[in-house]
């Protein structure tokens, strides 16, 4: 079980980018789309940069995800914006990638446009609770709120 504590006093980059409930859900979506594990840690993202031509779109998406997660943390911690759900995260990711689209060659734009459309579908779909079973077969939710006091929000996450 991982704890996410968005706190003004201390930020853990590994936690923000890869281990918190929000990051886990975003990276799971990315991994499913690209049919490869992306976002388990910095190395899983950086390894794809070694073959940038082969993984161009995945590298663009992973850069955008890291930036969106960083901005989200800043909004929650420093600007007091309330948590609005995963739909907002996916919507922000789609908008960011759409803004970056003109920077790329037409072949990359086409592939990236397909991904953006999938993200926009995810952003517009009804919220879902993600369930996983533990080793004994009991069903567990992915996240549950533990504490909400002032500028600190804590969530418990189950990650396989």
N, CA and C atoms as a LAMMPS dump frame, in Angstrom:
ITEM: TIMESTEP
0
ITEM: NUMBER OF ATOMS
480
ITEM: BOX BOUNDS ff ff ff
-5.0000000000000000e+02 5.0000000000000000e+02
-5.0000000000000000e+02 5.0000000000000000e+02
-5.0000000000000000e+02 5.0000000000000000e+02
ITEM: ATOMS id mol type element x y z
1 1 1 N 0.853 -1.169 0
2 1 2 C 0 0 0
3 1 3 C 0.9 1.233 0
4 2 1 N 0.637 2.16 -0.903
5 2 2 C 1.426 3.378 -1.012
6 2 3 C 0.602 4.536 -0.476
7 3 1 N 1.255 5.463 0.177
8 3 2 C 0.567 6.664 0.649
9 3 3 C 0.989 7.843 -0.203
10 4 1 N 0.02 8.62 -0.611
11 4 2 C 0.293 9.855 -1.317
12 4 3 C -0.03 10.983 -0.369
13 5 1 N 0.933 11.82 -0.122
14 5 2 C 0.674 12.982 0.714
15 5 3 C 1.108 14.209 -0.079
16 6 1 N 0.141 14.908 -0.677
17 6 2 C 0.452 16.171 -1.315
18 6 3 C 0.626 17.169 -0.193
19 7 1 N 1.817 17.585 0.057
20 7 2 C 2.084 18.494 1.151
21 7 3 C 2.939 19.644 0.662
22 8 1 N 2.682 20.826 1.19
23 8 2 C 3.459 22.002 0.831
24 8 3 C 4.892 21.85 1.337
25 9 1 N 5.074 21.111 2.423
26 9 2 C 6.39 21.014 3.044
27 9 3 C 7.352 20.061 2.342
28 10 1 N 6.866 18.931 1.853
29 10 2 C 7.778 17.938 1.308
30 10 3 C 7.159 17.252 0.102
31 11 1 N 7.908 17.21 -1.001
32 11 2 C 7.455 16.533 -2.195
33 11 3 C 8.433 15.413 -2.531
34 12 1 N 7.927 14.296 -2.863
35 12 2 C 8.736 13.176 -3.285
36 12 3 C 8.443 12.942 -4.761
37 13 1 N 9.415 13.205 -5.608
38 13 2 C 9.192 13.137 -7.049
39 13 3 C 8.775 11.74 -7.515
40 14 1 N 9.371 10.714 -6.964
41 14 2 C 8.994 9.362 -7.353
42 14 3 C 7.531 9.106 -7.022
43 15 1 N 7.104 9.572 -5.863
44 15 2 C 5.724 9.403 -5.442
45 15 3 C 4.772 10.177 -6.351
46 16 1 N 5.088 11.425 -6.64
47 16 2 C 4.23 12.27 -7.471
48 16 3 C 4.105 11.721 -8.889
49 17 1 N 5.221 11.316 -9.48
50 17 2 C 5.22 10.924 -10.882
51 17 3 C 4.825 9.469 -11.142
52 18 1 N 5.011 8.577 -10.161
53 18 2 C 4.836 7.162 -10.478
54 18 3 C 4.041 6.343 -9.46
55 19 1 N 3.98 6.751 -8.205
56 19 2 C 3.398 5.874 -7.196
57 19 3 C 2.05 6.332 -6.651
58 20 1 N 1.693 7.581 -6.829
59 20 2 C 0.401 8.029 -6.302
60 20 3 C -0.734 7.453 -7.151
61 21 1 N -1.912 7.436 -6.605
62 21 2 C -3.091 6.851 -7.273
63 21 3 C -3.337 7.471 -8.64
64 22 1 N -3.2 8.77 -8.738
65 22 2 C -3.446 9.468 -9.994
66 22 3 C -2.429 9.024 -11.04
67 23 1 N -1.157 9.045 -10.672
68 23 2 C -0.102 8.645 -11.603
69 23 3 C -0.266 7.194 -12.036
70 24 1 N -0.565 6.312 -11.1
71 24 2 C -0.736 4.894 -11.421
72 24 3 C -1.843 4.719 -12.454
73 25 1 N -2.96 5.398 -12.282
74 25 2 C -4.07 5.285 -13.233
75 25 3 C -3.705 5.841 -14.611
76 26 1 N -3 6.953 -14.655
77 26 2 C -2.597 7.536 -15.942
78 26 3 C -1.605 6.613 -16.644
79 27 1 N -0.591 6.142 -15.907
80 27 2 C 0.411 5.267 -16.525
81 27 3 C -0.191 3.935 -16.948
82 28 1 N -1.168 3.426 -16.209
83 28 2 C -1.857 2.192 -16.628
84 28 3 C -2.552 2.399 -17.968
85 29 1 N -3.194 3.54 -18.147
86 29 2 C -3.857 3.872 -19.41
87 29 3 C -2.83 3.948 -20.54
88 30 1 N -1.707 4.634 -20.286
89 30 2 C -0.647 4.796 -21.29
90 30 3 C -0.07 3.424 -21.656
91 31 1 N 0.215 2.617 -20.641
92 31 2 C 0.79 1.285 -20.88
93 31 3 C -0.154 0.417 -21.703
94 32 1 N -1.427 0.47 -21.406
95 32 2 C -2.402 -0.317 -22.164
96 32 3 C -2.455 0.147 -23.617
97 33 1 N -2.416 1.448 -23.836
98 33 2 C -2.48 1.978 -25.204
99 33 3 C -1.266 1.544 -26.02
100 34 1 N -0.076 1.654 -25.435
101 34 2 C 1.153 1.334 -26.168
102 34 3 C 1.559 -0.139 -26.05
103 35 1 N 0.794 -0.921 -25.313
104 35 2 C 1.065 -2.36 -25.125
105 35 3 C 2.469 -2.627 -24.599
106 36 1 N 2.889 -1.802 -23.661
107 36 2 C 4.181 -1.988 -22.999
108 36 3 C 4.141 -1.258 -21.669
109 37 1 N 4.916 -1.7 -20.717
110 37 2 C 4.944 -1.065 -19.405
111 37 3 C 5.713 0.243 -19.489
112 38 1 N 4.996 1.316 -19.212
113 38 2 C 5.592 2.652 -19.193
114 38 3 C 5.126 3.304 -17.909
115 39 1 N 6.035 3.958 -17.203
116 39 2 C 5.634 4.738 -16.045
117 39 3 C 5.718 4.031 -14.71
118 40 1 N 6.426 2.92 -14.652
119 40 2 C 6.608 2.289 -13.347
120 40 3 C 7.674 3.022 -12.537
121 41 1 N 8.59 3.681 -13.232
122 41 2 C 9.631 4.493 -12.595
123 41 3 C 10.306 5.345 -13.676
124 42 1 N 11.274 6.161 -13.279
125 42 2 C 11.957 7.024 -14.245
126 42 3 C 12.657 6.21 -15.327
127 43 1 N 13.233 5.066 -14.951
128 43 2 C 13.973 4.25 -15.903
129 43 3 C 13.062 3.71 -17.003
130 44 1 N 11.829 3.336 -16.66
131 44 2 C 10.913 2.806 -17.673
132 44 3 C 10.532 3.867 -18.698
133 45 1 N 10.574 5.125 -18.293
134 45 2 C 10.295 6.228 -19.22
135 45 3 C 11.556 6.571 -20
136 46 1 N 12.675 6.694 -19.315
137 46 2 C 13.928 7.111 -19.949
138 46 3 C 14.475 6.068 -20.917
139 47 1 N 14.223 4.792 -20.67
140 47 2 C 14.754 3.734 -21.531
141 47 3 C 14.255 3.874 -22.963
142 48 1 N 13.048 4.386 -23.14
143 48 2 C 12.484 4.53 -24.476
144 48 3 C 13.129 5.669 -25.259
145 49 1 N 13.777 6.59 -24.562
146 49 2 C 14.441 7.698 -25.248
147 49 3 C 15.669 7.231 -26.012
148 50 1 N 16.212 6.06 -25.643
149 50 2 C 17.386 5.531 -26.347
150 50 3 C 17.045 5.164 -27.79
151 51 1 N 15.804 4.8 -28.046
152 51 2 C 15.32 4.493 -29.4
153 51 3 C 14.205 5.468 -29.751
154 52 1 N 14.533 6.737 -29.768
155 52 2 C 13.508 7.769 -29.937
156 52 3 C 12.732 7.627 -31.235
157 53 1 N 13.398 7.222 -32.326
158 53 2 C 12.672 7.086 -33.591
159 53 3 C 11.603 6.011 -33.502
160 54 1 N 11.891 4.937 -32.796
161 54 2 C 10.942 3.83 -32.666
162 54 3 C 9.799 4.183 -31.708
163 55 1 N 10.086 4.994 -30.689
164 55 2 C 9.109 5.306 -29.64
165 55 3 C 8.779 6.792 -29.569
166 56 1 N 8.794 7.473 -30.69
167 56 2 C 8.596 8.926 -30.701
168 56 3 C 7.298 9.336 -30.01
169 57 1 N 6.185 8.738 -30.398
170 57 2 C 4.897 9.141 -29.836
171 57 3 C 4.827 8.801 -28.352
172 58 1 N 5.32 7.639 -27.977
173 58 2 C 5.33 7.258 -26.558
174 58 3 C 6.184 8.235 -25.744
175 59 1 N 7.297 8.663 -26.304
176 59 2 C 8.154 9.625 -25.601
177 59 3 C 7.481 10.986 -25.467
178 60 1 N 6.773 11.397 -26.498
179 60 2 C 6.035 12.668 -26.432
180 60 3 C 4.962 12.578 -25.352
181 61 1 N 4.226 11.473 -25.35
182 61 2 C 3.152 11.278 -24.377
183 61 3 C 3.715 11.221 -22.958
184 62 1 N 4.799 10.491 -22.76
185 62 2 C 5.356 10.38 -21.403
186 62 3 C 5.855 11.733 -20.901
187 63 1 N 6.407 12.551 -21.789
188 63 2 C 6.828 13.904 -21.391
189 63 3 C 5.627 14.734 -20.964
190 64 1 N 4.546 14.632 -21.722
191 64 2 C 3.338 15.377 -21.39
192 64 3 C 2.741 14.894 -20.072
193 65 1 N 2.752 13.586 -19.843
194 65 2 C 2.219 13.04 -18.592
195 65 3 C 3.007 13.564 -17.4
196 66 1 N 4.332 13.545 -17.483
197 66 2 C 5.153 14.055 -16.38
198 66 3 C 4.838 15.526 -16.107
199 67 1 N 4.679 16.306 -17.16
200 67 2 C 4.384 17.729 -17.007
201 67 3 C 2.993 17.938 -16.404
202 68 1 N 2.001 17.171 -16.863
203 68 2 C 0.641 17.29 -16.336
204 68 3 C 0.608 16.91 -14.853
205 69 1 N 1.301 15.838 -14.477
206 69 2 C 1.322 15.425 -13.068
207 69 3 C 1.993 16.482 -12.192
208 70 1 N 3.044 17.08 -12.687
209 70 2 C 3.732 18.138 -11.936
210 70 3 C 2.817 19.348 -11.751
211 71 1 N 2.166 19.754 -12.835
212 71 2 C 1.25 20.892 -12.752
213 71 3 C 0.082 20.593 -11.821
214 72 1 N -0.43 19.364 -11.862
215 72 2 C -1.531 18.972 -10.978
216 72 3 C -1.118 19.083 -9.513
217 73 1 N 0.06 18.591 -9.209
218 73 2 C 0.552 18.673 -7.832
219 73 3 C 0.648 20.133 -7.38
220 74 1 N 1.173 20.985 -8.255
221 74 2 C 1.279 22.408 -7.917
222 74 3 C -0.091 23.048 -7.711
223 75 1 N -1.056 22.688 -8.557
224 75 2 C -2.41 23.232 -8.395
225 75 3 C -3.015 22.82 -7.055
226 76 1 N -2.867 21.548 -6.713
227 76 2 C -3.446 21.046 -5.469
228 76 3 C -2.735 21.602 -4.233
229 77 1 N -1.419 21.658 -4.302
230 77 2 C -0.644 22.055 -3.118
231 77 3 C -0.573 23.561 -2.9
232 78 1 N -0.304 24.286 -3.963
233 78 2 C 0.024 25.693 -3.796
234 78 3 C -1.105 26.649 -4.161
235 79 1 N -2.031 26.201 -4.991
236 79 2 C -3.112 27.103 -5.397
237 79 3 C -4.449 26.717 -4.776
238 80 1 N -4.462 25.64 -4.01
239 80 2 C -5.669 25.248 -3.299
240 80 3 C -6.816 24.789 -4.185
241 81 1 N -6.514 24.352 -5.413
242 81 2 C -7.547 23.862 -6.322
243 81 3 C -8.032 22.51 -5.797
244 82 1 N -9.336 22.321 -5.678
245 82 2 C -9.836 21.038 -5.168
246 82 3 C -9.677 19.927 -6.211
247 83 1 N -9.561 18.707 -5.734
248 83 2 C -9.449 17.54 -6.61
249 83 3 C -10.768 17.357 -7.353
250 84 1 N -10.697 17.237 -8.677
251 84 2 C -11.902 17.128 -9.491
252 84 3 C -12.012 15.786 -10.211
253 85 1 N -11.088 14.875 -10.019
254 85 2 C -11.198 13.551 -10.615
255 85 3 C -10.267 13.33 -11.794
256 86 1 N -10.201 12.074 -12.192
257 86 2 C -9.31 11.662 -13.273
258 86 3 C -9.712 12.257 -14.618
259 87 1 N -10.999 12.542 -14.8
260 87 2 C -11.443 13.119 -16.065
261 87 3 C -10.69 14.412 -16.365
262 88 1 N -10.478 15.223 -15.343
263 88 2 C -9.77 16.497 -15.517
264 88 3 C -8.308 16.267 -15.886
265 89 1 N -7.7 15.227 -15.313
266 89 2 C -6.299 14.914 -15.621
267 89 3 C -6.176 14.521 -17.092
268 90 1 N -7.064 13.638 -17.55
269 90 2 C -7.021 13.215 -18.952
270 90 3 C -7.357 14.374 -19.892
271 91 1 N -8.283 15.229 -19.495
272 91 2 C -8.623 16.388 -20.324
273 91 3 C -7.417 17.319 -20.457
274 92 1 N -6.716 17.54 -19.356
275 92 2 C -5.532 18.398 -19.395
276 92 3 C -4.436 17.776 -20.256
277 93 1 N -4.269 16.461 -20.16
278 93 2 C -3.279 15.761 -20.987
279 93 3 C -3.627 15.912 -22.462
280 94 1 N -4.887 15.717 -22.806
281 94 2 C -5.311 15.866 -24.198
282 94 3 C -5.094 17.275 -24.732
283 95 1 N -5.437 18.279 -23.922
284 95 2 C -5.24 19.68 -24.343
285 95 3 C -3.762 19.993 -24.535
286 96 1 N -2.926 19.494 -23.629
287 96 2 C -1.497 19.764 -23.741
288 96 3 C -0.933 19.138 -25.012
289 97 1 N -1.268 17.877 -25.265
290 97 2 C -0.772 17.202 -26.459
291 97 3 C -1.299 17.857 -27.732
292 98 1 N -2.551 18.304 -27.72
293 98 2 C -3.124 18.979 -28.889
294 98 3 C -2.371 20.286 -29.158
295 99 1 N -1.96 20.968 -28.098
296 99 2 C -1.172 22.196 -28.256
297 99 3 C 0.222 21.928 -28.805
298 100 1 N 0.768 20.757 -28.52
299 100 2 C 2.099 20.391 -29.005
300 100 3 C 2.065 19.856 -30.436
301 101 1 N 0.92 19.456 -30.93
302 101 2 C 0.766 18.786 -32.22
303 101 3 C 1.473 19.502 -33.379
304 102 1 N 1.351 20.831 -33.522
305 102 2 C 1.982 21.505 -34.672
306 102 3 C 3.51 21.409 -34.701
307 103 1 N 4.129 21.024 -33.602
308 103 2 C 5.592 20.952 -33.559
309 103 3 C 6.164 19.727 -34.284
310 104 1 N 5.313 18.76 -34.642
311 104 2 C 5.808 17.478 -35.13
312 104 3 C 5.51 17.275 -36.608
313 105 1 N 6.263 16.336 -37.21
314 105 2 C 6.06 15.967 -38.612
315 105 3 C 4.69 15.315 -38.768
316 106 1 N 4.187 15.296 -39.992
317 106 2 C 2.831 14.819 -40.249
318 106 3 C 2.629 13.36 -39.83
319 107 1 N 3.636 12.491 -40.003
320 107 2 C 3.48 11.088 -39.598
321 107 3 C 3.291 10.98 -38.087
322 108 1 N 4.068 11.741 -37.357
323 108 2 C 3.971 11.744 -35.894
324 108 3 C 2.65 12.377 -35.478
325 109 1 N 2.238 13.432 -36.169
326 109 2 C 0.963 14.087 -35.863
327 109 3 C -0.207 13.11 -35.981
328 110 1 N -0.188 12.265 -37.006
329 110 2 C -1.272 11.303 -37.204
330 110 3 C -1.344 10.301 -36.058
331 111 1 N -0.191 9.765 -35.683
332 111 2 C -0.155 8.804 -34.57
333 111 3 C -0.567 9.467 -33.264
334 112 1 N -0.06 10.673 -33.05
335 112 2 C -0.372 11.404 -31.823
336 112 3 C -1.852 11.778 -31.778
337 113 1 N -2.422 12.115 -32.918
338 113 2 C -3.845 12.455 -32.984
339 113 3 C -4.701 11.265 -32.557
340 114 1 N -4.319 10.062 -32.95
341 114 2 C -5.053 8.858 -32.532
342 114 3 C -5.021 8.716 -31.009
343 115 1 N -3.85 8.941 -30.424
344 115 2 C -3.736 8.856 -28.967
345 115 3 C -4.571 9.941 -28.303
346 116 1 N -4.507 11.158 -28.825
347 116 2 C -5.269 12.27 -28.249
348 116 3 C -6.766 11.957 -28.264
349 117 1 N -7.243 11.363 -29.356
350 117 2 C -8.664 11.012 -29.425
351 117 3 C -9.019 9.992 -28.35
352 118 1 N -8.146 9.025 -28.082
353 118 2 C -8.395 8.05 -27.016
354 118 3 C -8.419 8.734 -25.644
355 119 1 N -7.531 9.671 -25.429
356 119 2 C -7.484 10.409 -24.163
357 119 3 C -8.758 11.239 -24.001
358 120 1 N -9.208 11.862 -25.07
359 120 2 C -10.429 12.662 -25.006
360 120 3 C -11.651 11.789 -24.731
361 121 1 N -11.676 10.585 -25.28
362 121 2 C -12.763 9.65 -24.967
363 121 3 C -12.726 9.295 -23.488
364 122 1 N -11.533 9.02 -22.986
365 122 2 C -11.378 8.7 -21.554
366 122 3 C -11.817 9.868 -20.682
367 123 1 N -11.471 11.084 -21.095
368 123 2 C -11.826 12.282 -20.323
369 123 3 C -13.329 12.532 -20.323
370 124 1 N -14.006 12.095 -21.376
371 124 2 C -15.448 12.352 -21.458
372 124 3 C -16.295 11.183 -20.961
373 125 1 N -15.655 10.074 -20.614
374 125 2 C -16.421 8.913 -20.155
375 125 3 C -16.801 9.06 -18.684
376 126 1 N -17.773 8.288 -18.274
377 126 2 C -18.229 8.325 -16.88
378 126 3 C -17.115 7.816 -15.968
379 127 1 N -17.004 8.379 -14.756
380 127 2 C -15.968 7.914 -13.822
381 127 3 C -16.186 6.45 -13.457
382 128 1 N -15.08 5.749 -13.257
383 128 2 C -15.143 4.337 -12.902
384 128 3 C -14.328 4.087 -11.643
385 129 1 N -14.746 3.082 -10.894
386 129 2 C -13.945 2.604 -9.776
387 129 3 C -13.175 1.407 -10.283
388 130 1 N -11.899 1.402 -10.052
389 130 2 C -11.05 0.328 -10.526
390 130 3 C -10.886 -0.688 -9.399
391 131 1 N -11.207 -1.93 -9.666
392 131 2 C -11.138 -2.971 -8.644
393 131 3 C -10.039 -3.955 -8.966
394 132 1 N -9.373 -4.411 -7.928
395 132 2 C -8.358 -5.452 -8.062
396 132 3 C -8.592 -6.468 -6.966
397 133 1 N -8.161 -7.677 -7.2
398 133 2 C -8.284 -8.698 -6.162
399 133 3 C -6.914 -8.94 -5.55
400 134 1 N -6.901 -9.227 -4.247
401 134 2 C -5.644 -9.556 -3.594
402 134 3 C -5.387 -11.057 -3.746
403 135 1 N -4.322 -11.55 -3.147
404 135 2 C -3.933 -12.956 -3.303
405 135 3 C -4.984 -13.921 -2.762
406 136 1 N -5.815 -13.472 -1.831
407 136 2 C -6.852 -14.348 -1.29
408 136 3 C -8.142 -14.287 -2.101
409 137 1 N -8.162 -13.444 -3.147
410 137 2 C -9.344 -13.336 -3.989
411 137 3 C -10.322 -12.264 -3.549
412 138 1 N -10 -11.538 -2.474
413 138 2 C -10.879 -10.465 -2.017
414 138 3 C -10.729 -9.25 -2.934
415 139 1 N -11.818 -8.572 -3.194
416 139 2 C -11.808 -7.397 -4.059
417 139 3 C -11.398 -6.182 -3.241
418 140 1 N -10.491 -5.381 -3.82
419 140 2 C -10.041 -4.151 -3.17
420 140 3 C -10.136 -3.014 -4.169
421 141 1 N -10.513 -1.837 -3.695
422 141 2 C -10.534 -0.685 -4.597
423 141 3 C -9.112 -0.171 -4.748
424 142 1 N -8.88 0.592 -5.83
425 142 2 C -7.551 1.119 -6.105
426 142 3 C -7.168 2.217 -5.124
427 143 1 N -8.13 3.029 -4.711
428 143 2 C -7.792 4.155 -3.845
429 143 3 C -8.907 4.413 -2.846
430 144 1 N -8.518 4.915 -1.69
431 144 2 C -9.497 5.369 -0.711
432 144 3 C -8.894 6.546 0.028
433 145 1 N -9.721 7.503 0.367
434 145 2 C -9.261 8.71 1.037
435 145 3 C -8.996 8.392 2.499
436 146 1 N -7.841 8.778 2.998
437 146 2 C -7.493 8.545 4.391
438 146 3 C -7.681 9.792 5.237
439 147 1 N -7.243 10.91 4.713
440 147 2 C -7.241 12.127 5.523
441 147 3 C -7.342 13.342 4.616
442 148 1 N -8.003 14.358 5.079
443 148 2 C -8.075 15.619 4.361
444 148 3 C -8.06 16.716 5.411
445 149 1 N -6.887 17.294 5.61
446 149 2 C -6.789 18.343 6.627
447 149 3 C -5.938 19.487 6.1
448 150 1 N -6.539 20.604 5.899
449 150 2 C -5.813 21.792 5.459
450 150 3 C -5.158 21.596 4.116
451 151 1 N -3.826 21.696 4.079
452 151 2 C -3.105 21.601 2.82
453 151 3 C -2.533 20.204 2.57
454 152 1 N -3.005 19.195 3.287
455 152 2 C -2.502 17.843 3.094
456 152 3 C -3.661 16.913 2.771
457 153 1 N -3.554 16.196 1.674
458 153 2 C -4.526 15.175 1.323
459 153 3 C -3.785 13.848 1.232
460 154 1 N -4.289 12.816 1.86
461 154 2 C -3.613 11.525 1.82
462 154 3 C -4.553 10.483 1.243
463 155 1 N -4.022 9.669 0.374
464 155 2 C -4.768 8.588 -0.24
465 155 3 C -3.973 7.309 -0.074
466 156 1 N -4.659 6.19 0.062
467 156 2 C -4.008 4.896 0.064
468 156 3 C -4.208 4.263 -1.303
469 157 1 N -3.158 3.704 -1.864
470 157 2 C -3.239 3.09 -3.175
471 157 3 C -2.757 1.649 -3.096
472 158 1 N -3.401 0.806 -3.854
473 158 2 C -2.942 -0.569 -4.005
474 158 3 C -2.295 -0.672 -5.375
475 159 1 N -1.062 -1.089 -5.429
476 159 2 C -0.383 -1.267 -6.699
477 159 3 C 0.147 -2.691 -6.765
478 160 1 N -0.16 -3.387 -7.861
479 160 2 C 0.291 -4.778 -7.946
480 160 3 C 1.795 -4.891 -7.988
